[in-house]
Amino acid sequence: MFGMNLRVITTKGETEVPVTPRVSVEFERQFQTGLGRAFQSDQKLEHMYWIAWKATGGKADFEKFLDELVDVQIVGADERPLSDSQ
């Protein structure tokens, strides 16, 4: 999912953030699955919201972030998402 940017809209405004390698690895450690697999066969809104939380800095509590979250949109992505073998 390298090359993916998210538009994160909260009650405080909106920002566009990249999904960095660090965010990708933290996601895989947290959910015990690869990003490619999570978005191809086990899609959950929590996954997208968690990535947005981490990509924006993840400083506030995740639950507080959810209370302020309005929407998350993918605004740029590599045409070739990670395969299950990566």
C-alpha positions as CSV (number, residue, x, y, z in Angstrom):
1,M,0.0,0.0,0.0
2,F,2.9,2.2,-0.5
3,G,2.0,5.3,-2.4
4,M,-1.4,5.5,-0.7
5,N,-2.6,8.8,0.7
6,L,-5.6,9.3,2.9
7,R,-7.8,12.3,3.3
8,V,-8.8,12.3,7.0
9,I,-11.8,14.4,7.8
10,T,-12.6,15.1,11.5
11,T,-14.8,17.6,13.4
12,K,-11.6,19.7,13.6
13,G,-10.9,19.9,9.9
14,E,-9.3,17.8,7.2
15,T,-5.8,16.7,6.3
16,E,-4.1,14.5,3.7
17,V,-1.5,12.1,5.0
18,P,0.6,9.4,3.4
19,V,0.6,5.8,4.6
20,T,4.2,5.3,5.5
21,P,6.2,2.1,5.8
22,R,6.1,2.6,9.6
23,V,2.3,2.8,9.6
24,S,2.1,-0.3,7.4
25,V,4.3,-2.4,9.8
26,E,2.5,-1.1,12.8
27,F,-0.8,-2.2,11.2
28,E,0.6,-5.7,10.5
29,R,1.8,-6.0,14.1
30,Q,-1.5,-4.8,15.6
31,F,-3.8,-6.9,13.4
32,Q,-1.5,-9.9,12.7
33,T,-2.2,-9.8,9.0
34,G,-0.7,-8.2,6.0
35,L,-2.2,-5.0,4.5
36,G,-2.9,-6.6,1.2
37,R,-4.8,-9.5,2.8
38,A,-6.7,-7.2,5.1
39,F,-7.9,-5.0,2.2
40,Q,-8.6,-7.9,-0.2
41,S,-10.2,-10.6,1.9
42,D,-10.9,-9.3,5.4
43,Q,-12.1,-5.7,4.9
44,K,-13.1,-3.9,8.1
45,L,-13.7,-0.2,8.6
46,E,-11.7,-0.4,11.8
47,H,-8.6,-1.2,9.6
48,M,-9.0,1.9,7.6
49,Y,-9.8,4.1,10.6
50,W,-6.8,2.7,12.5
51,I,-4.5,3.4,9.6
52,A,-5.8,6.9,9.4
53,W,-5.3,7.4,13.1
54,K,-1.7,6.2,12.9
55,A,-1.0,8.1,9.8
56,T,-2.1,11.3,11.4
57,G,0.2,10.7,14.4
58,G,-1.9,8.6,16.6
59,K,-1.4,10.9,19.6
60,A,-4.9,10.9,21.0
61,D,-6.6,7.8,22.2
62,F,-8.0,5.7,19.3
63,E,-11.5,5.8,20.7
64,K,-11.3,9.7,21.0
65,F,-10.1,9.8,17.4
66,L,-13.2,7.8,16.3
67,D,-15.5,10.2,18.2
68,E,-14.1,13.1,16.1
69,L,-13.8,11.2,12.8
70,V,-16.2,12.2,10.0
71,D,-14.7,10.3,7.0
72,V,-11.6,8.7,5.5
73,Q,-11.0,8.7,1.8
74,I,-8.2,7.1,-0.3
75,V,-7.0,9.9,-2.5
76,G,-4.0,8.3,-4.1
77,A,-2.8,4.7,-4.3
78,D,-0.3,2.6,-6.2
79,E,-2.2,0.7,-8.9
80,R,-0.6,-2.5,-7.6
81,P,-1.5,-3.2,-4.0
82,L,0.7,-5.5,-2.0
83,S,0.1,-9.2,-2.8
84,D,-0.3,-11.9,-0.2
85,S,3.3,-13.0,-1.0
86,Q,4.8,-9.7,0.1
